């Protein structure tokens, strides 16, 4: 069982991550006004002291606490630390991302330090963006000087101000304009805020203050207790839950080949620059989260170094799971970072992948990840050779030959993370194939659910290149949208009857988890096609859609097929608004309608 604390942006994201498991968990917010949507979480409200939280964790057998509360909730963080030590419970801190400290901001270690600095600077009017809970902390200032507080537009905020002795007439509320507009209206001599991180709008406040030339005082975030495990995003949180609460998720996530290559490249360059072999390395994935991966092997030469990472794809049936991704980094006299083809990594021979023809198949996102990590360590020229021993054989089990990638696999991944049986990964693979079809100049895109339906439809278009034929699996709607985005004017879609009756009913994703065939709707189509009542009623008894081929009388089958196709067009044509969609229904024997 997991307990999540915080109604913050991070708290809501933590709840979303836990919801993915489909298991019950608890999440706690201070009040009931902090709305957090959840399908499986049990919401509890009210602040808990150490005794109350200890009792709660014992009663509900909590194995992990996720502290996603506001960084300035120091009392809560201390309580969590004490409970963790008492009950030997792991704590994961879902931390915000913070910008670097810059000299144009006046950094204060706490509120007392801020008050001292304001006094020394002779600030006579202040706009406080620190929240209603800090009115008491800043009382020594506003008792003597003009001060405006921005707070949430709630009666309880006004009441807290009154209890502290602060004049409610000097309150302004969120939602009444931007930070810049507020500062222009109030015209303070200085502004004070908290180091609340990017999700707390810190940069918006800093940018507005900078534009108006108003000094900004920032109270530094307090330090967290020792022993917290820190993550900075949803992927990191899920990985820690997988590690600390085994079985909470049915399937584990993993890392892409792009993430492995990035880690290996950074480890190799670090070893080259320091002369020391690396056994682990920290690196960033595209959303900014930082992960650590172990280094399997590391070697250092005179002007080169090489490091390897063994890919863990989690529980995804990835053909590259367990393979070794090795990167050699060499000093170069040529400026910039240059990618070279190593063993088992393919070479690009067709346009459309965002990589120049002739280059090694290191995809654009992994290239950018590697370049950012290496450029942060070294500003000279580098040659980067990515290798995957056995990759040539692995590639035969992928779509790479069809995409024009020869003699090896691609180094891929848009997020750095492998989600088992991921919808996003499948749709991204579809996009890559459609991009290649466009790039090779195919005038028509032909999409089918799989190899069987493709084989039947292919006979209609013998002159199209092999890249023109793409499998949509269950993702009919996503595939047509991709075709529209990439400018295809002619699209043909082959449908077996099982997917056809689902699509006719409006299911643009025909996966069984999204729903089963609607027998009532099929009966309606049969009735519209002139089928006798006895035939229409017998539709309720079918188990598989293919039974319709023998159930519908021969004299009505043609009209029935046209009815299905008509309804499919109703749901699909608007997705290809700049082109023409041809829908072909395929019988079990391969007849085309």
LUMNU-175379 format. One record per residue (C-alpha): residue in one letter; x, y, z. Coordinates in steps of 0.05 Angstrom, whole numbers, plus 32768, in hexadecimal, padded with zeros to 4 digits. Layout:
<pts>
AXYZ...
</pts>
This chain:
<pts>
X800080008000X801880467FEEX80088089800FX801080C87FE4X8013810C8007X8003814E7FE5X7FCE81717FBCX800481947F93X8013818C7F49X804481567F5CX801081357F89X7FDE81317F50X801481137F23X802780E17F58X7FDE80CB7F5EX7FDB80C47F12X801980987F13X7FFE806C7F4BX7FBA80677F27X7FDC80447EEDX7FE580067F17X7F9A7FFC7F1FX7FA47FEE7F6AX7F8A80117FA7X7FB680457FCAX7FAC80807FF8X7FB980CA7FEBX7FB48101801FX7FA9814C8018X7FA68180804EX7F608197803AX7F278180800FX7F2D81BB7FDEX7F6B819C7FBDX7F4A81757F85X7F7081377F6FX7F5081087F3DX7F5B80BE7F49X7F3C807C7F34X7F5D804F7F68X7F75807E7F9FX7F5180877FE1X7F5180D17FF5X7F5C80E6803DX7F5E812E8055X7F7A81538090X7FC0815F80AAX7FDF812480CFX8013812B8106X804780F68113X801A80CB813FX7FDE80CF810FX800880BE80D2X802B808580F6X7FE88068810AX7FCD807180C3X8009804E80A4X8003801480D5X7FB8800C80CBX7FBD800B807FX80007FE6807AX8022801D8054X806280068033X807680468010X80698091801BX806D80C07FE0X807981067FF9X805F81347FC2X804C816D7FF0X806181B57FE7X80AD81BE7FF1X809F81F18029X807381C08051X80AD81B68080X8083819C80BAX80648166808EX80A881518073X80C2814980BAX8085812080CDX809080F38091X80D980E980A5X80C780D680ECX809180A580D5X80C1808780A3X80F6807A80D8X80C4805F810AX80A3802E80DAX80DE802180ABX80B6803A806FX80D880548030X80C9809C801CX80CC80B57FD4X80CD81007FCEX80AC81187F8DX80D581577F86X80CA81937F5AX80FB81AC7F26X811E81EC7F3AX8142821F7F0EX818A82307F1EX8197826A7F4EX81A782AA7F29X81C882E97F45X818E83177F32X816282F67F67X816D83037FB1X817082BE7FD1X815C82BA801BX8169827C8045X81278286806CX80F282BA807DX811B82DA80B5X815482E38083X812383028051X810883328086X814F83488097X81608354804EX811F837A8040X812E83A6807DX817683B48068X815F83C58021X812B83F6803CX80F183D58016X80B183FC8026X807F83D67FFBX807E838B7FEEX8056835A7FC4X805683177FE6X804B82DA7FB9X805B82A97FF1X801482938001X7FE3829E803AX80088270806AX804382A1806BX801C82DE8082X803182D180CAX807A82C680B6X807C830A8094X8056832F80CCX8093835680E3X80958375809EX804C83858090X804083A280D5X806E83DB80C0X806A83DE8074X803983D8803BX8031838F8026X8003836C7FF5X7FF983207FF8X7FDF82F67FBFX7FB682BA7FD8X7F8482877FBFX7F3E82A37FB6X7F1F827D7FF0X7EFC8294802FX7F2C826D805AX7F668295803DX7F4482D68050X7F3582BA8095X7F7D82A680A1X7F9382EC808FX7F62830A80C0X7F7982DC80F8X7FC082F280ECX7FAA833B80F1X7FB7834980A7X7F8783798084X7F6083508050X7F5C838F8024X7FA583838015X7F98833D7FF8X7F97832F7FAEX7F8082ED7F91X7F9A82BA7F5FX7F7582BA7F1DX7F7283067F16X7FA8830E7EE1X7FEF82F77ED5X802B83037F02X8041833B7ED4X7FFD835D7ED7X7FFA83567F22X803F83757F2CX802D83AF7EFEX7FED83BC7F25X800B83B77F6BX804D83DB7F59X807483BF7F95X80BA83D57FA6X80CD838B7FADX80AE83467FA6X80B783097FD2X80A982C17FBDX80BC827A7FCFX80EC824E7FA8X80AF82267F92X80CE82067F54X80B582067F0CX807281E67F1CX8068821C7F51X806E82537F1DX80B0826D7F37X80CC827E7EF2X808D82A57EDFX809582D17F1DX80DF82D97F11X80D682EB7EC8X80A0831F7ED7X80C9833F7F0FX810683417EE2X80DF83627EA9X80C683997ED8X810883A27EFBX80EB83927F40X811A836F7F72X810483277F80X811283087FC4X810D82BC7FC3X810A82918002X813282527FF6X810E82107FFDX811D81EA803DX814981AD803DX812781698040X813681378077X816A81028068X815480BF804CX812180D78018X812880B97FD2X812080F37FA1X80FE80EF7F5DX80ED81297F30X80B8810C7F02X808480D77EF4X80B480A47ED5X80E380A77F0FX80AA80A07F40X808F80627F1DX80D580437F1BX80DD804D7F66X809880307F75X80A97FF47F49X80E97FEB7F71X80D07FF87FB7X808A7FD97FB2X80947F9C7F85X80527F857F66X802D7FC77F6CX80327FCB7F21X80277F8C7EF9X805E7F9F7EC8X80A07FC57ED1X80B77FFE7EA5X80FC7FFF7E86X812D802B7E60X813180377E15X816F80297DECX817580757DE6X8178807D7E32X81AC80457E37X81D680647E00X81D280A87E23X81E9808B7E65X822180647E44X823880A27E1CX823A80CE7E5AX826080987E82X829280917E4AX82A080DC7E44X82A480E37E90X82D780AA7E92X82FE80CA7E5AX8301810E7E7CX831080F47EC2X833980B67EB0X830D808E7EE0X82E180547ECCX8297805F7EDDX826A802D7EFFX822A80567EFBX821280977EDBX81DB80CA7EE4X81B980E47EA5X817981097E91X813F80F07E67X811A81227E3AX80E881397E6FX8123814E7E9CX811F81157ECEX816280FB7EE6X817180B07EEAX81AD80867EFDX81C180487ED5X81F880167EE6X823280117EB5X82417FC97EA1X82867FD67E85X82B480127E7EX82F8801A7E5CX832480587E55X835A80637E20X8385809E7E0DX835380C67DE4X831680997DECX82EB80767E1EX82B380437E18X827980307E46X82417FFE7E42X81FB7FF87E5FX81D07FB97E60X81897FCC7E4BX81517FBB7E7BX810F7FC37E56X80E77FB17E94X80AF7F817E84X80A57F987E3DX80B07F617E08X80E77F8C7DE8X81167F667DB9X81507F927DD2X81447F807E1CX81867F687E3BX81B17F807E01X81F07FA87E0EX81F27FF07DF6X823A80077DF0X8253804D7DE0X829A80617DCEX82AB80AB7DD4X82E980C67DB2X8308810B7DB1X8302812B7D6CX832381667D49X82E181747D27X82B281A17D50X827081857D67X8257813F7D77X8259810C7D3FX823480C97D41X8257808C7D23X823A80487D13X824F80107D41X82437FC67D40X81F97FB47D41X81DF7FFA7D35X81BC80047CF2X81C980377CBCX819280637CA0X818480587C55X813F80797C4DX812680BF7C5DX80EF80CD7C90X811080BA7CD2X812C80FF7CE1X817380E47CD7X819E80F27C99X81A680B77C6AX81E780947C78X81E880A67CC2X81E580717CF9X819E80647D11X81A2808B7D52X815E80AD7D53X815580F87D5DX813F80F77DA6X817880C97DBDX81A980F37D95X819181327DB9X8195810F7DFDX81DD80F97DEFX81F2813D7DD4X81D681627E10X81F981357E42X823C81377E1DX823A81827E0EX823081907E58X8272816D7E67X829E81807E2CX829B81B77DF6X82CC81987DC5X82C181687D8BX82AC81217D99X82A180E27D70X826B80B67D8EX8265806D7D77X822880477D90X822B7FFB7D8CX81FA7FC37D9EX821B7F7E7D97X81EA7F4F7D75X81C17F8A7D5CX81C37F737D14X819E7F327D26X816E7F567D55X815B7F877D1EX813E7F4E7CF4X81067F497D29X80F47F937D22X80D67FC07CECX811C7FDD7CDEX81267FBB7C99X80E37FD77C82X80F7801D7C9BX8138801A7C74X816680107CB0X819B7FDD7C9CX81CA7FB07CC4X81B27FBF7D0AX81807FDB7D3AX816C80237D47X817E80487D87X813880617D98X810B807F7DCDX80E680C07DD3X80DE80C07E1FX811980967E36X80E880677E59X80CB80267E3FX8083801C7E55X806F7FD37E50X803D7FC77E19X803980127E10X800480327DE4X8032806E7DDAX806B80427DC1X803F801E7D8FX8022805F7D74X8068807D7D6FX807E80407D47X8043804C7D18X805880947D10X809F80817CFDX808580527CC7X805580857CABX808D80B97CAAX80B8808A7C80X807E807C7C51X807780C77C46X80C180D27C3EX80C9809D7C08X809280C07BE0X805A808D7BE4X801B80AE7BC8X7FEE80827BF3X7FF180667C3AX7FD380217C43X7FC4800F7C8CX7FAF7FCB7CA5X7FA87FA97CE9X7FDF7F767CDAX80057F4C7CA8X7FC97F217C94X7F9C7F5B7C7FX7FD77F7E7C5FX7FE47F417C34X7F9E7F447C17X7F9C7F907C0BX7FE27F927BEEX7FC97F737BAEX7FA27FB37B9FX7FE17FDF7BA0X801A7FB77B7FX80407FF77B6CX804580157BB2X8087800F7BD8X80887FDF7C13X808D801B7C43X804780307C2EX80287FF67C56X802280027CA0X80027FDA7CD8X7FD380017D07X7FC77FC87D38X7F8C7FE47D5FX7F9D802D7D58X7F7280407D1DX7F6280877D33X7FAB80987D44X7FC4807C7D02X7F9380A57CD8X7FA580E47D01X7FEF80D87CF3X7FDF80D07CA8X7FBB81137CAAX7FF381367CD0X8026811D7C9DX7FFC81337C61X7FE680F27C41X7FAF81007C0EX7F9E80B77C01X7F9680837C38X7F7B803C7C32X7F6780167C70X7F5D7FCB7C71X7F2E7FAF7CA6X7F1C7F697CBCX7ED47F667CD4X7EE57F627D1EX7F067FA67D1EX7ED47FC07CEAX7E977FB87D16X7EBB7FD97D51X7ED180137D25X7E8B801A7D08X7E7280237D50X7EA5805B7D5BX7EDF80367D7CX7F1D80577D5DX7F48802A7D8BX7F2F7FE37D80X7F577FC37DB9X7F2C7F947DE4X7F3A7FBE7E21X7F157FF77E01X7ED67FCE7DF7X7EB67F937DD5X7E8D7F917D96X7E497FB27D9FX7E177F7D7D8BX7DDD7FAD7D90X7DFF7FDB7D5EX7E0F7FA17D30X7DC67F8D7D33X7DB37FD57D1FX7DE27FD27CE3X7DC47F8F7CCFX7D7E7FAC7CD4X7D927FE87CAAX7DAE7FB77C76X7D6B7F957C6FX7D7A7F557C95X7D3E7F2E7CAFX7D2B7F367CF9X7D407EEE7D08X7D867EFC7CEEX7D8A7F3D7D14X7D757F1C7D55X7DA77EE37D4CX7DE17F157D4DX7DDC7F137D99X7DF47ECB7D99X7E357ED57D72X7E777ED27D97X7EA77EEB7D60X7E9A7F217D2CX7EB27EF37CF4X7E737EC97CFFX7E4E7F027CDBX7E6A7EEB7C99X7E3F7EAC7C9CX7E067EC97CC5X7DF27F027C97X7DCC7EE77C5AX7DEF7EEC7C17X7DBA7F1B7BFBX7DC77F4D7C33X7E127F457C3DX7E257F797C09X7DF87FAE7C28X7E107F9A7C6EX7E597FA47C5AX7E497FE87C3CX7E257FFC7C7CX7E617FE97CA7X7E9080107C79X7E61804C7C79X7E62804F7CC6X7EAE80467CC6X7EB480837C98X7E8780AA7CC7X7EBB80A47CFEX7EFB80A77CD5X7EF280D97C9CX7EF681167CC9X7F3B80FE7CE1X7F5581017C99X7F3681447C88X7F6B81547C53X7F6981117C30X7F3E80D87C17X7F3680987C40X7F2680567C1DX7F0D80207C4CX7F107FD77C36X7EEE7F9F7C5CX7F127F5C7C58X7EF17F187C5FX7F107EDD7C81X7F237EC07C3DX7F427F027C25X7F0A7F1E7BFBX7F0B7F6A7BF8X7ECC7F957BFD
</pts>
